[in-house]
Amino acid sequence: MTKIRDLRQIILVTGPARSGKSELAETLAADSGKSVIYVATGEVNQADREWQNRIQRHKNRRPPDWKTLEVLRDLSAVIRSTDRSNCLLIDSLGTWTANLLEEEPTVWEQTQQDLLASLHSAMADVIFVAEETGWGVVPAYPAGRLFRDRLGTLVRHIGAIADGVYLATGGYALNLTALGTRLPATK
């Protein structure tokens, strides 16, 4: 029987599209020794066949004993209500941010702060998957710039409090916590 750790961990796995970030996060969750709850932030859209195929690929990789929750908006409530015997794997912050893109700036700021506060009081391990969107050109449209800026800021905030931060790219994963220098907190 695996002993459950007393202290929770917050882990961030980030990287570009098709980099292996979800697979790395799944491995970390499986290695936690805890019951895994996979938190899908994407809405099932039966009309989008390609999206359905993506969801199915993710489902096919997961062990059958993992519980799955579809959470489009209120991640904070899920984090606060999950006990220490569990590991939450939240895939992904980019999709979650897109779900909330229509929120006014003050509402988004409160939502983001509520998420961060829930992490400070979390009992469960929490593993986030996050897309890196800011490595290319500045989006030509306001909604694209808003999405990129909100996600980038959120990823930085979570990275600042995470126990482990990984970058998946080019078929490799780098442990940024071990290799990097933590930047000062941002407002």
N, C-alpha and C positions, 0 to 999 in steps of 0.2 A: 504494500500500500504506500502510495506517495504521500509524504508529509506536505501539508499546505504551509507555505511561507506565511509568517505573521505580518510582514510588511508588504504593501502593495507596490506595484511598479507601474509607471507610466512610460510607454515606449512609443516613439514616432518612427515610422518607416516612410520615407519619401523617395521620389524619383520620377522620371518621365514615363510616358506611356509605354506599355509592354516591357518594362524594365525588370519585372520579377518582384516588385514590391509587395503585391498581395501574397505571392507564394512565400516570401520571407516572413511576412507577418503571420501567415498560417503556421509556419514552422515554429516561430517563437511562441505562438499561442499553444500549440500542441506540446511544446517543451515546458510549459508553465506548470504542468502537473495538476492543473485545475480544470474544472468543468468549463468548456468554452461556449460562450454565447456569441454568435456571429451577428453583428448588427449591420444590416444592409441599409444604406441610405438612399439607394436608388429605387424609384417607383417602377413596379412592373408595368410595362406598356405592351399589351398584346399586339398592337398594330405595328410595332417596330421589331421586325424579325432579327435584325443584327443585334439589337439590345438584348433580346431574349436569348440569343446564342451566347452572348457574353455572360449573362446571368447563369445560364446552364453550365458553362465551363467552370465558373466559380463553384457552383453547387457540386459538380462532379468531383472536385478536388477535396471537398470537405468530408471528414469522417461522419458517418451516419448518426453518431451520438451527440454531435454538436447541435445545440438549439439555434434557431435562426429567428431574429426579430427584424421586422421592417420598420425603421424609424426615420421618417422623413424630416422631422423638425425638432422634437424635444429630446435631444441627446442627454441633456443635463439630468432629466428625470430618470432616465435609464441608468446613468452612472450612479446617481444617488441611491437608487433602489436595489443595486446589485451588491451582494455580500462578498466577503473575502474568499469564499470557496470557488469563486468564478473568475474567469478571464474574459473580458469583453474585447472582441476584435471588431473595430469600427472601420468599415470599408465603404465609402471613403469620405474624407473631409471635403474634397472638391465637389462631389455630388451633393453633399449636405449644404455647402455654401451656395451652390447653384439653386437648391430648393428654397433658399432664403434671400435670394438676390433682390427680390421686390421690396424687401423691408427698407424702411426709411433709415438713414444713417444712425439716428439715435436709438432706434429699436435694434438694429444690427449690433451696435456697440454693447447694448445691454445683454443681448443674446450671447454674444461672444464672452462677455465678462461672467455671465451665468455659467457658461460651459467651463471656463477656467476655474471658477470657484468650485464647481462640482468636482473637478480633478483634485483640488487641494483637500477635499474631504472624502474622496473615493476610498472605498474599502476593497474593491475588486482591482485586479490588474486591468489596465486599459491599454490596448495596442491600437494606435491609429495608423491608417494608410492615408497618405496625402500625395496628391499630384504636384509636381513642380511645373508651374505654368509661366514663370517669369524669366525663362532663359532665352526667349525668342524676342521678336520685335514687339514693340508696344502695340496692342490691339488698336485697330482703326476705329472701333465703335465704342461709345461710352459704356455699354453693358459689359463688353469684354474687358475694358480697363478696370471697371468696378470689381468684376469677378476676380481678376488677377490680383488686384491690390488687397481685396478682402481675404482671399485665400492665403496670399503671401504673408500678410500680417498675422493671421491666425496660426499658421504653421510656425512662424517665428515665436509667437507667444507660447505655444505648446512645447516647442523645442527648448525654450528657456526653463521650463519646469520638469521636462522629461528626465527620467533616469537613464534612458538610452535613446540615441537618435542614430538611425541608419539611413544611408543613401544607397539605393539600388540603381545601377546603371551599367550598361554594357555587359551584362551577364555576371556582374560582381556586386557584392554588398560591402560597403565600407561602414565601419562602426565610427561614426563621427564623434561620438562621446569620447572614445579612446584616442582618436587622431587629431581632433580639433581643439580649438580654444573657444570657450563659451563667450558669446558676445554680451555686452551689457544689456540689461532689460530695456525694452522700448516702451514708450507710452502709447 
